[in-house]
Structures are given as C-alpha cells and as structure tokens.
Amino acid sequence: MKIGLVTKCCLLALIVLATSGCSIQSKPEHQPLELEGPVAVQVNSFAGDVTVRGIDPRSGARSQVTVVRGSSHGIRRYDKARNAMDSISWSARMDRNDRGPVLVVDVVSTAPSTAGVRADVMVDVPIIDGLSIHTTKGDISVDEVSGPVELITTDGSVELLSDQALRGPLKILTSEGDVNVRLQAGTSGELDFMAKHGRVGLYVRAGQMRVKPGTSNDACRGQLGDSTEPFVIRTTHGVIRFTVKHNPKPHGIFHMD
C-alpha cells in the first residue's frame, strides 16, 4: 500500500507532537544594584547559563541582576512544568571579603528532580574585581574582568573575554564544552591546560611564552610572563582556545587568530 505525501506529512507531525514536551519560562526578573567602584561577583546556581558583564554606566547601561526561570517536561505536563519552575528561587545580596565588596547571587530549586529545570542569570556591574561562578548544565560567558577568576560548569561551554591583563589565579572547569579565553597583553601565569578527548590551541601574540614538557595536542604546560599564579583549564570532549594579544576581543566564529 502506497502512502501519499500528505499522509506522510501528517504522520511526521504526529510523531513530532508525541515526542515534544511542554516548555515554559518566566518573564525576566530584575534586581537593580547601587554600586560604586570595583566589586567581586559570586554566582552559585543549581543549573543554567550564567553571563557576567562589565558595563560602562556612561552608555546608559544599568547595574542589575536578571534571572529567567524555566522548565521543560513531557507533553501534557504543563502543571508539572509550572510547579517545577515555581520551585526556583533566587537572591542577590552584598557581602565583603578581604578584597572588598562582593555581590553574591544564589539560585536554588526545591524540585524533587532538577531534570529539565533551569534558571539563566545575567549580572551587569561597572567593574568586576574577582569572579566566581558555579553552575551545571549551562554555558558561562564573561566580558571584562580582573582579579582571581573561577568558572565551573558541566555540559556547557565557557567564554572569557577581557581587555585587561590577568595575572591569576584562573581556574576553568567544564565537560562536554569548548573553552575560549581571550585576554589582553600583559597576562601572566603558569599554564596548565588539558582537553580530554579534545585539543588545545594556544595563540600568544604578546608576551614571553615558555613551553614545558608534557605539552601535546590535548594538553599544554608552560610559563607565560613572570607570574607563578596558576592558570588551570580543563574540559572533556571540547576544544580549549587561549589567546593573548593586543585588542583581544574581536574574533571570528572559530576564535582563530
């Protein structure tokens, strides 16, 4: 028996409908910030993307924290998706450490299972002096930072761009994702990169770089400049691209220099 084109299309539509789920998300939730001078940023999230940006208030941009809560469940499970999304709560508060003021953002979920549940976080502040981000199942994006940096996620890519030179320490850990780091000339530290089942690309266009034993297609050991602060990057099934140059932020789609 032959099946006509229209019948095939109807069957395909039914299959897609049967295998698709119910996905919902909240409207963006904002908390304005009153900040003066440098501030460290600490984001602790149970799951989701995290973006932290250094902004110029003269451009009209405002310091704030923005969170979008979301949940994805199976077809005809809108109530479960809504309940899971409503289980997400977040807070933003000011604290202090030995370097000065710290903006702390905490995102948690009380759902019995966090499968399909996430909250995407965006932090905009004028001057980032120290950064710590911990999340899962999400990408991390950082634009403009100084001071110590620690970025940890799973099942996500990491991008760190800065027109400032970093002198460490720097730690980036992820899995199933690429890591793209582009920093200003003058960056200095002890490099220790490993991309399990991936590869490492090193593009140092400014500064003195000394490659050490243990360097291979998927690993790099070396000394950049005179700082001994550790620069540790790890990923699995991904590519690490580390670039140091003047005017580092502009790049092509593949971060090739």
Helices and strands as residue ranges (DSSP letters): H 5-19, E 21-25, E 29-32, E 39-45, E 50-54, G 57-59, E 64-74, H 78-86, E 88-97, E 100-109, E 117-125, E 128-134, E 140-143, E 146-152, E 158-161, E 170-173, E 179-184, E 189-196, E 199-204, E 209-211, E 219-224, E 230-236, E 239-245
